[in-house]
Amino acid sequence: MNSPHTPFPWKARKDEQGWMEVYGPKPDRDAFSPRVCTMPYYRTREDKAIGEADARLVAMIPEFLEALEMAKSVIEELEYPSDAPARKIADLLTRATQP
């Protein structure tokens, strides 16, 4: 994948105030981890669980992209009766990785 996004892997974690944040890896030992996004603070236990689930899902996006790329390659190698699945995956990958 060749797009200008925060390098992988991404991790979800709580900050000091309890906000859920998603970070990329540190570029080097003395640098800060680049923040991908911050989930809003939630007041209720149910809302907090939603924020934590959202942060985990966002942190998994890089792995979903890699899995889509692998699935596209496999589908293209198979002699599937239609190229619609591969075209759909290619469209999703393009929209996710191109500005």
Backbone as a ProteinNet text record, in pm:
[ID]
protein_1_A
[PRIMARY]
MNSPHTPFPWKARKDEQGWMEVYGPKPDRDAFSPRVCTMPYYRTREDKAIGEADARLVAMIPEFLEALEMAKSVIEELEYPSDAPARKIADLLTRATQP
[TERTIARY]
85.1	0	90	58.8	143.9	59.4	35.5	-42.4	19.6	-5.2	58.1	-18.3	-25.4	-93.7	7.9	-38.1	46.7	90.8	219.5	267.8	194	197.5	135.6	237.2	200.6	65.1	7.3	-124.3	-192.2	-239.3	-240.6	-284.6	-387	-487	-586.3	-548.6	-557.6	-529.2	-598.1	-615.3	-674.6	-566.5	-600.8	-506.7	-531.2	-462.8	-471.8	-611.7	-688.7	-824	-930.5	-889.7	-984.8	-1036.8	-985.7	-1025.7	-957	-1025.8	-966	-895.5	-771.7	-693.6	-631.8	-608.5	-543.1	-411.4	-303.2	-167.9	-98.6	-6.9	83.6	211.3	306.3	431.5	521	606.8	705.6	804.9	834.8	935.2	1074.3	1103	1227.5	1207	1305.2	1293	1258.4	1306.5	1286.9	1168.1	1096.1	984.8	852.1	751.8	616.3	550.5	456.6	377.9	280.6	270.2	176.1	32.1	-52	-192.6	-270.2	-344.8	-428.9	-563.3	-622.8	-750.2	-776	-870.2	-915.1	-1065.4	-1112.7	-1256.5	-1307.6	-1428.2	-1480.4	-1496.1	-1493.9	-1513.6	-1661	-1689.8	-1826.7	-1855.3	-1975.8	-2011	-2067	-2139.1	-2200.4	-2114	-2134.1	-2059.5	-2086	-2213.9	-2248.6	-2180.5	-2182.9	-2119.1	-1967.8	-1908.6	-1764.6	-1727.6	-1812.1	-1787.6	-1792.5	-1882.6	-1890.7	-1762.8	-1714.4	-1590.5	-1471.5	-1463.9	-1354.2	-1363.8	-1485.5	-1503.6	-1468.7	-1508.6	-1475.4	-1324	-1255.6	-1109.5	-1042.2	-1089.6	-1032.5	-1055	-1173.8	-1204.1	-1114.3	-1097.1	-1010.1	-867.4	-821.5	-684.6	-662.9	-770.3	-759.8	-760.1	-786.4	-796.8	-675	-552.6	-438.4	-444.5	-486.6	-494.7	-608.3	-719.2	-827	-779.7	-703.3	-650.8	-560.2	-472.6	-384.7	-465.6	-568.4	-651.9	-725.8	-773.7	-839.3	-743.9	-620.6	-522.1	-496.2	-485.7	-464.4	-585.2	-706.2	-827.3	-838.4	-805.5	-810.1	-714.4	-595.1	-497.6	-548	-605.8	-656.4	-771.4	-864.6	-979.5	-933.4	-834	-783.9	-717.4	-654.2	-589	-688.9	-802.2	-905.5	-975.9	-1030	-1108.2	-1254.4	-1282.1	-1415.6	-1504.1	-1631.2	-1717.7	-1735.8	-1713.4	-1731.2	-1611.2	-1575.1	-1466.6	-1520.8	-1652	-1713.4	-1651.3	-1625.2	-1563.7	-1426.6	-1344	-1211	-1220.9	-1315.3	-1332.8	-1379.9	-1470.9	-1520.7	-1407.4	-1327.1	-1213.7	-1113.5	-1085.8	-992.4	-1044.4	-1174.6	-1234.4	-1220.1	-1248	-1234.9	-1090.1	-995.6	-854.2	-811.8	-856.2	-821.7	-879.6	-1005.9	-1068.9	-1005.2	-956.7	-896.3	-753.7	-683.8	-542	-504.3	-595.8	-564.9	-631.1	-562.1	-621.8	-741.9
-115.8	0	122.6	215.4	332.1	457.4	500.8	622.6	700.2	830.9	915.3	916.8	804.8	798.7	771.7	781.6	749.9	604.4	577	438.5	344.5	217.4	112.7	59.5	-11.8	-41.3	73.5	78.2	177	108.9	183.5	131.8	227.6	171.9	251	250.8	368.6	375.9	498.2	495.1	608.5	708.5	837.1	938.3	966.8	1066.6	1096.9	1139.8	1200.4	1245.7	1139.8	1023.4	917.5	917.6	1004.9	1006.9	891.2	830.7	724.4	788.2	748.7	802	686.7	710.6	612.2	673.2	599.1	646.2	552.3	610.8	531.3	506.6	434.6	405.2	528.4	529	636.6	627.2	741.7	735.8	700.5	739.5	699.2	703.5	659	641.8	770.4	885.4	1011.3	1092.6	1041.1	1116.3	1077.1	1160.1	1128.4	1038.5	955.3	875.2	968.7	959.2	1046	1004.8	1102.1	1075.4	1067.9	961.4	943.8	1012	988.7	1053.8	1042.8	1124.5	1122.2	1104.5	1010.3	989.2	1085.4	1136.1	1230.7	1165.8	1250.1	1203.3	1169.4	1058.8	1016.6	1017.9	1058.7	1071.4	943.9	864.8	744.3	621.8	517.2	392.9	333.3	338.8	283.5	363.8	496.5	581.1	561.1	541.9	518.5	388.1	286	158.5	177.3	263.4	291.5	359.4	457.7	526.7	432	341.8	244.8	148.8	105.2	16.3	88.7	215.6	293.8	307.6	334.9	351.1	220.7	108.1	-21.6	-47	-13.1	-32.6	54.3	180	269.4	217.6	168.9	117.4	-4.7	-76	-195.4	-163.3	-39.3	-3.6	-49	-29.1	-75.7	-225.5	-304.7	-449	-484.1	-408.7	-430.1	-399	-292.2	-257.6	-368.9	-420.5	-529.3	-653.3	-684.4	-801.2	-781.3	-659.5	-632.5	-650.6	-603.6	-620.4	-768.6	-849.1	-992.7	-1057	-1020.9	-1078.6	-1042	-919.6	-876.2	-960.6	-982.6	-1064	-1206.2	-1265.6	-1402.6	-1408.2	-1313.7	-1312.6	-1296	-1210.9	-1189.7	-1315.8	-1394.5	-1517.9	-1629.6	-1628.9	-1728.8	-1694.9	-1791.8	-1764.3	-1750.7	-1644.7	-1616.9	-1571.9	-1611.8	-1578.9	-1428.6	-1348.8	-1204.5	-1133.9	-1020.2	-942.6	-837.3	-841.7	-741.7	-738.3	-853	-844.5	-777.4	-813.2	-752.2	-603.7	-565.3	-422.5	-345.6	-404.4	-338.4	-319.6	-423.2	-413.4	-309.8	-311	-212.4	-70.5	-51.2	81	123.6	31.5	62.3	97.9	20.7	47.4	182.4	213.9	343.1	457.6	446.6	553	567.5	457.5	462.3	514.8	500.7	533.5	652.6	704.1	818.6	944.2	1058	1184.1	1227.9
0	0	0	-84.7	-97.9	-83.7	40.1	62.7	178.5	181.4	283.6	416	483	612.1	723.2	845.5	960.6	948.9	968.6	956.6	1051.5	1017.6	1098.3	1197.5	1300.5	1345.5	1426.5	1437.6	1520	1647.6	1757	1886.9	1947.3	2014	2086.7	2234.4	2297.6	2441.8	2501.1	2633.4	2704.3	2740.3	2730.8	2776.4	2924.6	2978.2	3122	3165.3	3073.8	3106.6	3077.8	3027.6	2999.5	2856.3	2770	2629.9	2559.3	2464.4	2384.7	2265.5	2242.9	2132.3	2054.1	1926.3	1840.8	1795.3	1815.1	1783.8	1687.6	1610.9	1529	1607.4	1547.3	1617.8	1626.7	1728.4	1740.7	1625.8	1560.9	1453.7	1505.9	1629.8	1694	1844.9	1917.8	2063	2136.4	2089.9	2161.1	2110.5	2014.4	1955.6	2020.5	1997.9	2040.7	1936.8	1980.5	1886.3	1815.6	1682.5	1613	1641.3	1676.2	1705.6	1575.1	1556.8	1438.7	1462.3	1580.4	1613.5	1763.7	1809.4	1948.4	1949.1	2027.6	2041.7	2148.8	2133.1	2232.8	2370.2	2471.8	2608.1	2626.6	2687.6	2710.9	2860.4	2895.8	3037.5	3097.6	3020.6	3077.4	3048	3124.4	3106.1	2967.2	2922.2	2790.9	2679.7	2692.2	2591.2	2590.8	2707.8	2716.8	2645.9	2661.6	2593.9	2442.6	2394.6	2250.8	2204	2280.2	2243.2	2239.7	2336.1	2338.4	2219	2187.4	2072.2	1942.5	1930	1811	1794.8	1904.6	1899.4	1858.8	1911.7	1871.7	1723.2	1673.7	1532.1	1444.2	1480.5	1403.5	1404.9	1519.4	1529.1	1439.7	1404.9	1320.6	1171.3	1132.9	991.2	910.2	956.5	877.2	846.9	944.1	921.2	825.7	833.1	737.2	595.1	579.1	446.2	392.7	478.2	435.6	397.3	475.2	445	312.6	287.2	159.1	42.2	60.1	-47.2	-74.7	31.4	13.7	-53.2	-9.1	-67.4	-215	-249.7	-389.7	-474	-424.1	-497.9	-519.1	-415.1	-425	-525.2	-516.3	-607.2	-751.6	-772.9	-908.9	-964.5	-878.2	-922.3	-952.5	-884.5	-909.6	-1041	-1102.6	-1222.5	-1181.6	-1105.3	-1054.5	-1171.1	-1173.7	-1287	-1310.1	-1208.2	-1222.2	-1161.3	-1217.3	-1157.2	-1060.9	-1032	-944	-803.7	-737.9	-604.5	-607.1	-704.2	-712.5	-743.5	-830.2	-861.4	-739.1	-661.2	-539.7	-439.3	-419	-326.6	-377.2	-506.8	-563	-541.4	-559.3	-536.3	-390.7	-298.8	-155.5	-120.3	-170.6	-143.1	-199.6	-318.9	-379.2	-296.8	-259.3	-180.8	-42.5	13.4	147.1	145.7	34	33.8	-53.2	-132.6	-219	-164.1	-175.2	-126.6	-208.7
[MASK]
+++++++++++++++++++++++++++++++++++++++++++++++++++++++++++++++++++++++++++++++++++++++++++++++++++

